[in-house]
Amino acid sequence: MASLSFQHVYKKYEGGVVAVSDFNLEVADKEFVILVGPSGCGKSTTLRMLAGLENISEGEIYIEDRLINDVLPKDRDIAMVFQNYALYPHMTVYDNMAFALKLRKMSKDEIKRRVTEAAKILEIEHLLQRKPKALSGGQRQRVALGRAIVRDPKVFLMDEPLSNLDAKLRVQMRVEITKLHHRLKTTFVYVTHDQTEAMTMGTRIVVMKDGFIQQVDSPTELYDNPVNTFVAGFIGMPPMNFIEGLIAVEGSDVYVTFENISVKLPERYAVEEVMERDGQQVIFGVRPEALTDETTFVSDHPEASFVADVDVVELLGAETYLYVTVNGSLPLTCRVDPTTSQSVVGESVDLAIDTNRVHLFDKDTEQSIIS
Amino acid sequence: MEEIKKCMRQAKLILPKNVGVMDTNGLIVAATNEEIDGTTDSSARAVMLSEDMFSSTSGKTYMKIAIGEQIKYIIFIDGIEPEVRIYLELLAQWIKSAIKERGTDADRELFTKNVLLENELPGDIPLKAREYKIDYSTPRLVMVIRTLEDEAIDALEVLQNYYSDASYASVLAMDETTLIIILNAARVDSSEKERDQFIEDASKAVLDVLNNESISVYIGVGSIVPVFQNISKSYRDAMLALRVGKVFEQDRFISRYDKLGLGRLIYQLPPTLCQMFIDEVFPNEAYGTLDEDTITTIESFFANNLNGSETSRELYVHRNTLVYRLDKVKRNTGLDLRSFDDAVLFKMASMVRVYLDYLSRGKDNMIR
């Protein structure tokens, strides 16, 4: 169990490439932190610097109060789980789990105790004498986790550990890893490019892009209050709709206009940061669930309603996605209630925006206008 | 000692009694009952003093084993009845064969190293390969693993365990920081795609298995060669990939000989020619006048295919800031990066500059 501290950490290469820029993060003991972002954003590099598999160009990393910049990876008291399980094909599950401990010249009794204990936690006691080729994908993943658990590390590092699994197993293992975190009460740092994994597993999420931290927050905060269009578009599925609009101020009322539609924003938008943009272009962010075709809501909110053409209707059981076009040029995605929606492909539909759940971003910097 | 341990592991599955092997001082080096491994048997002295090959005491029967002319080990078995001596004699033959085989393994390893380093006469290689039971005509791929001195022994042990099937791969230690994997590529067909995938998977697996044990490494991957004699070529290719990767692909842990790109070209150029090129493109050390923000901007501008809007968005700077920085580059270097020709020149010159920096730093200051 340990806290982590990243202080102004950089990863730079000769020739000017900067993989990680000014990375600052405090991770509390027993926290489950997720680093998420697209390929090349620096999340794996950050994890590898923490693991000692990559040098730190600038800055300092602490595990508890110990500066670990120059500590060998094997002496950092961490354990890693990768996408590739890297199991020893000719060894039994027991020997696979025991191998790292044998390398560290641990006594046989202690090895046996730790392997048995880890196998019990992961419910793989019955598999200990099998070889990897006789295991399913999920079982192999458990063995890979077991190899990390037996080391009894202060910090668990996981780099896309579920990427090799099929969709159904991934969901199952997601739950297993979350349960494991609760059970082991240890600090977890988990890297993924999958925003669903990030949202469902982490206590805190670090969103990265091009080596920079974009936002560090709880899943709910990230979803409800993204600091820029990147975070807003990356977190949430289907992604947020981005509409280029114009701010129009009339007295104390603020409107966003787009495609000859004028949507009145709630009172909380009547603030200086927005009012001073009268006549300026902004990016109007609307999550799919903030667009509804529910007739009562539409008729109750004429100041935020408009007509669109339905291109595609996707029925997913608990919800329905409508892919619509406004004025033949603006595509939008809506998440609606299948029990009330009457939208039909090829016909027009009356939609309304729940303006309490919209976002405004600066068109140039793409940063949120209201924090 | 590993061969004796292996014998004991197999004997455990066959023999109905506990058996073990100790050195002449009584230190048990391997036994079917692993609990007594590493302990000392006080009867060893008496057994060694006895003139007989067999001795019995404390419910056990002992037998001395000579390797060559010298007694090297004592084997023992639970029980003193006459038939246990037959077990011991069989076990002694087994262990002697295993030790002899081990000697052959060492010779085979030395021969393989000599082939890699081109210290064998080409005409001798097929004959010696047959002598050492090496399949001459199997396609192979060589990977060079560079690690820290402190981690090399662990890395060797990890890889030897990962590739425990000798017919699939051989793992050799070349020096205190360099390991070699010679991988059997017989199952790869001739299609470019499959060869590419094979190399990708094999090198990634090595990286992951070593990283998983907290061992940091760089891997140079050679090319697949058709016969054993050509492993020296694959080795040379892997070493070159490692060196070129060190200069031009610092953010990667695996460098493949077949994917070196522009780095392959620049690495072959003489330093004087490189310096002339730099003096021409960046006169008066013009590159050095660019600050860190500007260099980051240039990298991002290139990564975004010279698209200004994308670059300013990516860097969270106003487009005017980007234009200002690009104008500054033009002022300082005379190169307008918005023009494709100038952008190519700048990119190549900055790579050449990295290469010259590497030469001036000294070649072996990193783990690869």
Chai-1 contact restraints between the chains, C-beta under 6 A:
chainA,res_idxA,chainB,res_idxB,connection_type,confidence,min_distance_angstrom,max_distance_angstrom,comment,restraint_id
A,Y13,B,Q250,contact,1.0,0.0,6.0,A-B,restraint_1
A,Y13,B,D251,contact,1.0,0.0,6.0,A-B,restraint_2
A,E14,B,V354,contact,1.0,0.0,6.0,A-B,restraint_3
A,G15,B,S350,contact,1.0,0.0,6.0,A-B,restraint_4
A,G15,B,V354,contact,1.0,0.0,6.0,A-B,restraint_5
A,G16,B,I295,contact,1.0,0.0,6.0,A-B,restraint_6
A,G16,B,E299,contact,1.0,0.0,6.0,A-B,restraint_7
A,V17,B,E299,contact,1.0,0.0,6.0,A-B,restraint_8
A,V18,B,T296,contact,1.0,0.0,6.0,A-B,restraint_9
A,A19,B,D251,contact,1.0,0.0,6.0,A-B,restraint_10
A,L53,B,N211,contact,1.0,0.0,6.0,A-B,restraint_11
A,L53,B,S216,contact,1.0,0.0,6.0,A-B,restraint_12
A,P73,B,S214,contact,1.0,0.0,6.0,A-B,restraint_13
A,P73,B,S216,contact,1.0,0.0,6.0,A-B,restraint_14
A,K74,B,S214,contact,1.0,0.0,6.0,A-B,restraint_15
A,F82,B,D208,contact,1.0,0.0,6.0,A-B,restraint_16
A,N84,B,D208,contact,1.0,0.0,6.0,A-B,restraint_17
A,A86,B,D208,contact,1.0,0.0,6.0,A-B,restraint_18
A,A86,B,V209,contact,1.0,0.0,6.0,A-B,restraint_19
A,A86,B,N212,contact,1.0,0.0,6.0,A-B,restraint_20
A,Y88,B,N161,contact,1.0,0.0,6.0,A-B,restraint_21
A,Y88,B,Y162,contact,1.0,0.0,6.0,A-B,restraint_22
A,H90,B,S164,contact,1.0,0.0,6.0,A-B,restraint_23
A,A100,B,E213,contact,1.0,0.0,6.0,A-B,restraint_24
A,L103,B,D154,contact,1.0,0.0,6.0,A-B,restraint_25
A,D210,B,E314,contact,1.0,0.0,6.0,A-B,restraint_26
A,D364,B,H318,contact,1.0,0.0,6.0,A-B,restraint_27
